[in-house]
Amino acid sequence: GMDCFSGIAAVSGNPELDLDALTIADCKMKAMQGDKFAQFMVGEMYYFGQGVKEDNKEAAMWHMKAAKNGLSQAQHRIGMMYYAGEGFLQDYRKAAEWLTKAAEQNNGDAQAYLGRLYFLGDGVNQNNIKAYMYFNIASFNGSEIAKKMRPFVGEQMSPSQIEKAQDLSREWMREHP
C-alpha cells in the first residue's frame, strides 16, 4: 500500500493504475484531519473516478474544503466545476469568483481561464483589456493556451488598449509576486 501522496503521484502519471484501498483510506483520513492537499486529492479522486466511483457532488464537497483552506489548485477546480455545472449548479459568476482567488495566487491555469471569461463576458463584464491582461500573466506563468489566445484578443484591440493591458499586467504582477 502507498500513502496518499505517493499513491496519487503514481496514478496521475498513469490513469489505468488503480489506487489501492490503503491509499484511499490514507487520503480520506488526512483530508478529514483538515490537510488541504489531501482534501484536494480526495476531490480529484471523486472527480476523475480514480479508486472510487466518479461522483461530482462528492468531488465538489472535498474541493470546496481545500479551496476554503486556500489551496489554489482546488479554487481553480471549483471555478471550472461551477463553469461546467459539475457538482454545482452552473454559475458563471461563482466560477469567476473562484478562478479569481486562484489567479491571485498565481495559478496560471486559472489566469488563462479567467482571460477566457473576460473575453466572452461569462460571469464578468466583457473586457478585452482584462482578458489580454490575464492571458499575458498566464503566458508569463507558462500557460500554452494563454500564449495562443493573447494575440487573438490583441487583434480586436487598439494599440493603446494593448498598451493599457501591458501596464495593468505589470502592475498586477507587482501586487501578486
C-alpha positions as CSV (number, residue, x, y, z in Angstrom):
1,G,0.0,0.0,0.0
2,M,1.1,3.6,-0.7
3,D,0.3,6.7,1.3
4,C,-2.0,9.3,-0.1
5,F,0.5,11.5,-1.9
6,S,2.8,8.9,-3.5
7,G,-0.3,6.9,-4.5
8,I,-1.8,9.9,-6.3
9,A,1.5,10.8,-7.8
10,A,1.7,7.3,-9.3
11,V,-1.8,7.4,-10.6
12,S,-1.7,10.9,-12.1
13,G,1.1,9.7,-14.5
14,N,-0.9,6.5,-15.3
15,P,-4.7,6.7,-15.2
16,E,-5.0,2.9,-15.8
17,L,-3.2,2.3,-12.5
18,D,-5.9,1.8,-9.8
19,L,-5.4,3.3,-6.3
20,D,-5.4,0.7,-3.6
21,A,-7.7,0.8,-0.7
22,L,-4.9,1.9,1.7
23,T,-4.1,5.0,-0.4
24,I,-7.8,6.0,-0.5
25,A,-8.2,5.4,3.3
26,D,-5.0,7.4,4.0
27,C,-6.2,10.3,1.8
28,K,-9.6,10.4,3.4
29,M,-8.1,10.3,6.9
30,K,-5.7,13.1,6.2
31,A,-8.5,15.1,4.5
32,M,-10.8,14.7,7.5
33,Q,-8.0,16.0,9.7
34,G,-8.0,19.2,7.6
35,D,-5.0,18.6,5.3
36,K,-5.8,20.8,2.3
37,F,-3.7,18.8,-0.1
38,A,-5.4,15.6,1.0
39,Q,-8.8,17.3,0.6
40,F,-7.8,18.3,-2.9
41,M,-6.6,14.7,-3.7
42,V,-9.9,13.2,-2.4
43,G,-11.8,15.7,-4.5
44,E,-9.7,14.7,-7.6
45,M,-10.3,11.0,-6.9
46,Y,-14.0,11.5,-6.9
47,Y,-13.9,13.9,-9.9
48,F,-11.9,11.5,-12.1
49,G,-13.3,8.3,-10.5
50,Q,-9.8,7.0,-9.5
51,G,-10.1,4.3,-6.9
52,V,-13.6,5.4,-6.1
53,K,-16.8,5.7,-8.1
54,E,-16.9,9.0,-10.0
55,D,-19.1,11.5,-8.1
56,N,-19.1,15.2,-8.9
57,K,-21.1,16.1,-5.8
58,E,-18.6,14.4,-3.5
59,A,-15.8,15.9,-5.5
60,A,-17.3,19.4,-5.1
61,M,-17.6,18.9,-1.3
62,W,-13.9,18.0,-0.9
63,H,-12.6,20.6,-3.3
64,M,-14.6,23.2,-1.5
65,K,-12.9,22.3,1.8
66,A,-9.5,22.6,0.2
67,A,-10.5,25.8,-1.7
68,K,-11.7,27.4,1.5
69,N,-8.4,26.3,3.1
70,G,-6.7,28.5,0.4
71,L,-5.3,25.8,-2.0
72,S,-5.2,27.4,-5.4
73,Q,-5.5,24.1,-7.4
74,A,-8.8,23.5,-5.6
75,Q,-10.0,27.0,-6.2
76,H,-9.2,26.5,-9.9
77,R,-11.1,23.2,-10.0
78,I,-14.1,24.7,-8.2
79,G,-14.2,27.5,-10.7
80,M,-14.1,25.0,-13.6
81,M,-16.8,22.9,-12.0
82,Y,-19.1,25.9,-11.5
83,Y,-18.4,26.9,-15.1
84,A,-19.3,23.5,-16.4
85,G,-22.1,22.8,-13.9
86,E,-20.4,19.8,-12.5
87,G,-21.2,19.0,-8.8
88,F,-22.7,22.5,-8.6
89,L,-25.5,24.3,-10.5
90,Q,-23.8,26.1,-13.4
91,D,-22.9,29.6,-12.2
92,Y,-20.5,31.7,-14.3
93,R,-20.3,34.4,-11.6
94,K,-19.2,32.0,-9.0
95,A,-16.8,30.4,-11.5
96,A,-15.2,33.8,-12.0
97,E,-15.0,34.4,-8.2
98,W,-13.2,31.2,-7.5
99,L,-10.9,31.5,-10.6
100,T,-10.0,35.0,-9.4
101,K,-9.0,33.6,-6.0
102,A,-6.8,31.0,-7.7
103,A,-5.4,33.6,-10.2
104,E,-4.4,35.9,-7.4
105,Q,-2.2,33.0,-6.0
106,N,-0.5,32.9,-9.5
107,N,-2.2,29.8,-10.7
108,G,-1.5,30.0,-14.4
109,D,-4.4,27.7,-15.5
110,A,-6.9,29.9,-13.5
111,Q,-5.4,33.0,-15.0
112,A,-5.9,31.6,-18.5
113,Y,-9.4,30.6,-17.9
114,L,-10.2,34.0,-16.3
115,G,-8.9,35.6,-19.5
116,R,-11.4,33.5,-21.4
117,L,-14.2,34.6,-19.1
118,Y,-13.4,38.3,-19.6
119,F,-13.1,37.7,-23.4
120,L,-16.5,36.0,-23.6
121,G,-18.2,38.1,-20.8
122,D,-19.2,34.9,-18.9
123,G,-19.9,35.8,-15.2
124,V,-18.0,39.1,-15.6
125,N,-18.4,42.2,-17.8
126,Q,-16.9,41.6,-21.2
127,N,-13.5,43.3,-21.2
128,N,-10.8,42.8,-23.8
129,I,-8.2,44.7,-21.8
130,K,-8.7,42.4,-18.7
131,A,-8.8,39.4,-21.0
132,Y,-5.5,40.4,-22.5
133,M,-4.0,41.2,-19.1
134,Y,-4.9,37.7,-17.7
135,F,-3.7,35.9,-20.9
136,N,-0.5,38.0,-20.6
137,I,0.1,37.0,-16.9
138,A,-0.9,33.4,-17.6
139,S,1.6,33.3,-20.5
140,F,4.3,34.5,-18.2
141,N,3.3,31.6,-15.8
142,G,3.7,29.1,-18.7
143,S,0.1,28.6,-19.9
144,E,0.2,27.4,-23.6
145,I,-3.5,28.2,-24.1
146,A,-2.9,31.8,-23.0
147,K,0.0,32.2,-25.4
148,K,-2.3,31.2,-28.2
149,M,-5.3,33.3,-27.1
150,R,-3.4,36.6,-26.3
151,P,-2.7,37.5,-30.0
152,F,-6.2,36.5,-30.9
153,V,-7.6,39.0,-28.4
154,G,-5.0,41.6,-29.4
155,E,-6.2,41.6,-33.0
156,Q,-9.5,43.0,-31.6
157,M,-7.9,45.8,-29.6
158,S,-6.4,49.2,-30.5
159,P,-2.6,49.8,-29.8
160,S,-3.5,52.0,-26.8
161,Q,-5.7,49.3,-25.3
162,I,-2.9,46.7,-25.7
163,E,-0.5,49.2,-24.0
164,K,-3.0,49.7,-21.2
165,A,-3.3,45.9,-20.8
166,Q,0.5,45.6,-20.7
167,D,0.7,48.3,-18.0
168,L,-2.1,46.5,-15.9
169,S,-0.2,43.2,-16.3
170,R,3.0,44.7,-14.8
171,E,1.0,46.4,-12.0
172,W,-0.8,43.1,-11.3
173,M,2.4,41.1,-11.2
174,R,4.0,43.6,-8.8
175,E,1.0,43.2,-6.5
176,H,1.0,39.4,-6.7
177,P,4.6,38.4,-6.6
